């Protein structure tokens, strides 16, 4: 998805949700913001990573960096079309997510952890 997004323009800026913002959204994470930022910065398609602390940060950064194309995963399809009201020339793209789903990985890890915890409790 990042490669596809990079191909849409000359610079790819990734908005990365802070730990606090993820918590407000109810998202659980295994790596803290700094670690996730470090990983993203090491990807050759990414030019800049900026913190997303609030939903309104999208508009702020679109304006600040004069963004022409806004790209998201297709699991958000239609959710950010409202940005066209504020930025009529903005092109909004929704890309298919990769075959690996972090949500599914988290669920599987949770299941394994629950099984281990359950097993530990029955052997005591």
DRENDO-1510 file (C-alpha; in Angstrom, 1 decimal, always signed):
<recs>
REC; n; res; u; v; w
REC; 1; UNK; +0.0; +0.0; +0.0 .
REC; 2; UNK; +2.8; +2.4; +0.8 .
REC; 3; UNK; +4.4; +1.8; -2.6 .
REC; 4; UNK; +1.1; +2.4; -4.3 .
REC; 5; UNK; +0.6; +5.6; -2.4 .
REC; 6; UNK; +4.2; +6.8; -3.1 .
REC; 7; UNK; +3.5; +6.3; -6.9 .
REC; 8; UNK; +0.7; +8.9; -6.7 .
REC; 9; UNK; +3.0; +11.8; -6.0 .
REC; 10; UNK; +6.5; +13.0; -5.4 .
REC; 11; UNK; +6.5; +12.8; -1.6 .
REC; 12; UNK; +4.8; +10.3; +0.8 .
REC; 13; UNK; +3.8; +11.7; +4.2 .
REC; 14; UNK; +2.4; +9.1; +6.6 .
REC; 15; UNK; +0.2; +10.2; +9.5 .
REC; 16; UNK; +0.8; +7.8; +12.3 .
REC; 17; UNK; -1.6; +7.7; +15.2 .
REC; 18; UNK; +0.0; +8.4; +18.6 .
REC; 19; UNK; -0.4; +5.9; +21.4 .
REC; 20; UNK; -2.9; +8.2; +23.1 .
REC; 21; UNK; -5.0; +8.7; +20.0 .
REC; 22; UNK; -5.0; +4.9; +19.4 .
REC; 23; UNK; -6.2; +4.5; +23.0 .
REC; 24; UNK; -9.0; +7.0; +22.4 .
REC; 25; UNK; -10.1; +5.1; +19.3 .
REC; 26; UNK; -10.0; +1.9; +21.2 .
REC; 27; UNK; -7.1; +0.4; +19.2 .
REC; 28; UNK; -4.7; -1.8; +21.0 .
REC; 29; UNK; -1.1; -1.8; +19.8 .
REC; 30; UNK; +2.0; -3.9; +20.6 .
REC; 31; UNK; +4.6; -1.4; +19.7 .
REC; 32; UNK; +4.8; +2.2; +21.0 .
REC; 33; UNK; +4.6; +5.2; +18.7 .
REC; 34; UNK; +8.4; +5.7; +18.5 .
REC; 35; UNK; +9.0; +2.1; +17.4 .
REC; 36; UNK; +6.2; +2.2; +14.8 .
REC; 37; UNK; +7.6; +5.5; +13.5 .
REC; 38; UNK; +11.1; +4.1; +13.3 .
REC; 39; UNK; +9.8; +1.1; +11.3 .
REC; 40; UNK; +7.9; +3.4; +8.9 .
REC; 41; UNK; +10.9; +5.7; +8.5 .
REC; 42; UNK; +13.0; +2.8; +7.4 .
REC; 43; UNK; +10.7; +2.0; +4.5 .
REC; 44; UNK; +12.1; +3.5; +1.3 .
REC; 45; UNK; +8.7; +4.8; +0.0 .
REC; 46; UNK; +8.1; +6.9; +3.1 .
REC; 47; UNK; +9.5; +10.5; +3.1 .
REC; 48; UNK; +8.1; +11.8; +6.3 .
REC; 49; UNK; +6.1; +10.5; +9.3 .
REC; 50; UNK; +4.0; +12.9; +11.3 .
REC; 51; UNK; +2.0; +12.3; +14.5 .
REC; 52; UNK; -1.7; +12.1; +14.3 .
REC; 53; UNK; -3.1; +13.1; +17.7 .
REC; 54; UNK; -6.7; +14.0; +16.7 .
REC; 55; UNK; -9.1; +13.3; +13.9 .
REC; 56; UNK; -8.7; +16.9; +12.8 .
REC; 57; UNK; -5.0; +16.5; +12.2 .
REC; 58; UNK; -5.8; +15.1; +8.7 .
REC; 59; UNK; -7.2; +18.5; +7.6 .
REC; 60; UNK; -4.3; +20.3; +9.4 .
REC; 61; UNK; -1.6; +18.3; +7.5 .
REC; 62; UNK; -3.4; +18.4; +4.2 .
REC; 63; UNK; -3.4; +22.2; +4.4 .
REC; 64; UNK; +0.1; +22.4; +5.9 .
REC; 65; UNK; +1.8; +20.2; +3.3 .
REC; 66; UNK; -0.5; +21.2; +0.4 .
REC; 67; UNK; -1.5; +17.6; -0.1 .
REC; 68; UNK; -2.9; +16.7; -3.6 .
REC; 69; UNK; -3.7; +13.0; -2.9 .
REC; 70; UNK; -4.9; +11.5; +0.3 .
REC; 71; UNK; -4.6; +7.7; +0.5 .
REC; 72; UNK; -6.1; +5.3; +3.0 .
REC; 73; UNK; -6.7; +1.6; +3.3 .
REC; 74; UNK; -10.0; +0.4; +1.8 .
REC; 75; UNK; -11.3; -0.6; +5.2 .
REC; 76; UNK; -11.9; +3.2; +5.6 .
REC; 77; UNK; -13.6; +3.5; +2.2 .
REC; 78; UNK; -15.9; +6.6; +2.1 .
REC; 79; UNK; -15.1; +7.7; +5.7 .
REC; 80; UNK; -12.9; +10.6; +4.6 .
REC; 81; UNK; -14.7; +11.7; +1.5 .
REC; 82; UNK; -15.9; +14.7; +3.6 .
REC; 83; UNK; -12.4; +16.1; +3.2 .
REC; 84; UNK; -13.3; +17.1; -0.4 .
REC; 85; UNK; -15.7; +19.7; +1.1 .
REC; 86; UNK; -12.8; +21.5; +2.7 .
REC; 87; UNK; -10.3; +20.7; -0.1 .
REC; 88; UNK; -12.2; +20.4; -3.4 .
REC; 89; UNK; -9.1; +19.6; -5.5 .
REC; 90; UNK; -8.0; +16.8; -3.1 .
REC; 91; UNK; -8.0; +13.4; -4.7 .
REC; 92; UNK; -8.9; +10.6; -2.2 .
REC; 93; UNK; -7.8; +7.1; -2.9 .
REC; 94; UNK; -8.6; +3.9; -1.0 .
REC; 95; UNK; -6.2; +1.0; -1.5 .
REC; 96; UNK; -6.8; -2.6; -0.7 .
REC; 97; UNK; -5.0; -3.7; +2.4 .
REC; 98; UNK; -2.3; -6.4; +2.1 .
REC; 99; UNK; -3.0; -10.0; +2.6 .
REC; 100; UNK; -1.7; -9.8; +6.2 .
REC; 101; UNK; -4.2; -8.2; +8.6 .
REC; 102; UNK; -2.8; -6.8; +11.8 .
REC; 103; UNK; -6.2; -7.1; +13.4 .
REC; 104; UNK; -6.3; -10.9; +12.6 .
REC; 105; UNK; -2.8; -11.3; +13.9 .
REC; 106; UNK; -3.8; -9.6; +17.2 .
REC; 107; UNK; -6.8; -11.8; +17.5 .
REC; 108; UNK; -4.7; -15.0; +17.0 .
REC; 109; UNK; -2.2; -13.8; +19.5 .
REC; 110; UNK; -5.0; -13.1; +21.9 .
REC; 111; UNK; -6.4; -16.6; +21.4 .
REC; 112; UNK; -3.0; -18.2; +22.0 .
REC; 113; UNK; -2.5; -16.1; +25.1 .
REC; 114; UNK; -5.9; -17.0; +26.4 .
REC; 115; UNK; -5.2; -20.7; +25.8 .
REC; 116; UNK; -1.9; -20.5; +27.6 .
REC; 117; UNK; -3.4; -18.6; +30.5 .
REC; 118; UNK; -6.3; -21.2; +30.7 .
REC; 119; UNK; -3.8; -24.0; +30.6 .
REC; 120; UNK; -1.6; -22.5; +33.3 .
REC; 121; UNK; -4.7; -22.1; +35.6 .
REC; 122; UNK; -5.8; -25.7; +35.2 .
REC; 123; UNK; -2.3; -27.1; +36.0 .
REC; 124; UNK; -2.1; -25.3; +39.4 .
</recs>
